Amino acid sequence: MLAQQRQTAILDLIRQRGGVRVSHLVSRFGVSDMTIRRDLEVLAERGLVDKVHGGATLAGPGSAEEPGFAAKSIRQRAEKRAIAERAARMVEPGMAIALSAGTTTAALATLLSDVRGLTVVTNSIPVADALYQNPRADQTVVLTGGIRTPSDALTGPVAEAAISALNVDLLFLGVHGLSPRTGLTTPNLLEAGVNRCLIGAARRLVVLADHTKWEIIGIATIAPLEAADVLITDRGLPAEARAAIGEQVGELVVVEVG
């Protein structure tokens, strides 16, 4: 296979999966680690991919560019489902929990219909909708008011005031990106403010982030990595990233997919 053909195939894989690891590409194409790294360098120079620790992801948007909920919901579906299933095991009857906006938290919401006596606080329209579609008489859903963002989050002073008056056992927080330097980030300034209020209202913070969020940086930092009591991710996260995160969060949980 010619280098250009291989680079095209690599780019197709990254577009399908959102990101790939160098080790996977070495095995798939039967070439050396150095050859794959040169291919990724060529693609990065063309602005088609972003090089990250141990692999590459599809070239990301600007730090203030925010994809819509529908666009994000088709990415890494299997990973998000596995993360949501693991998070659901932390929810017990009678708890008060909060779910931030995000496609992984929306996946979690669909798994909570069997939990008795649950109270769910959320600023996410899709999360509330998922819970309303599977109603239980002994469950309570508190949907904050506020200004709607492209990710279908309710933000602004109305949402912040509603959340600040509440206290919950667990917060399940979806994020746009995470890195050791910038922590947990979002591309939306208003959403960052609401997420900080959610963290302040919760006894424990559980971050839900698939592997493609690593080294993605949004314009606003929500909190440092060490604020997370638990971070649930998938096996696609490189070993060096796991080591870096594991040094800062209370507990790192890596789930299998499929």
Secondary structure as GFF3:
##gff-version 3
##sequence-region A 1 258
A	DSSP	alpha_helix	3	17	.	.	.	ID=ss1
A	DSSP	beta_strand	19	21	.	.	.	ID=ss2
A	DSSP	alpha_helix	22	29	.	.	.	ID=ss3
A	DSSP	alpha_helix	33	45	.	.	.	ID=ss4
A	DSSP	beta_strand	49	52	.	.	.	ID=ss5
A	DSSP	beta_strand	55	58	.	.	.	ID=ss6
A	DSSP	alpha_helix	69	73	.	.	.	ID=ss7
A	DSSP	alpha_helix	77	88	.	.	.	ID=ss8
A	DSSP	beta_strand	96	99	.	.	.	ID=ss9
A	DSSP	alpha_helix	103	109	.	.	.	ID=ss10
A	DSSP	beta_strand	119	122	.	.	.	ID=ss11
A	DSSP	alpha_helix	125	133	.	.	.	ID=ss12
A	DSSP	beta_strand	140	143	.	.	.	ID=ss13
A	DSSP	beta_strand	147	148	.	.	.	ID=ss14
A	DSSP	beta_strand	154	155	.	.	.	ID=ss15
A	DSSP	alpha_helix	157	164	.	.	.	ID=ss16
A	DSSP	beta_strand	168	174	.	.	.	ID=ss17
A	DSSP	beta_strand	177	179	.	.	.	ID=ss18
A	DSSP	beta_strand	183	186	.	.	.	ID=ss19
A	DSSP	alpha_helix	189	201	.	.	.	ID=ss20
A	DSSP	beta_strand	202	208	.	.	.	ID=ss21
A	DSSP	three_ten_helix	211	213	.	.	.	ID=ss22
A	DSSP	beta_strand	220	223	.	.	.	ID=ss23
A	DSSP	three_ten_helix	225	227	.	.	.	ID=ss24
A	DSSP	beta_strand	230	234	.	.	.	ID=ss25
A	DSSP	alpha_helix	239	246	.	.	.	ID=ss26
A	DSSP	beta_strand	251	255	.	.	.	ID=ss27
###
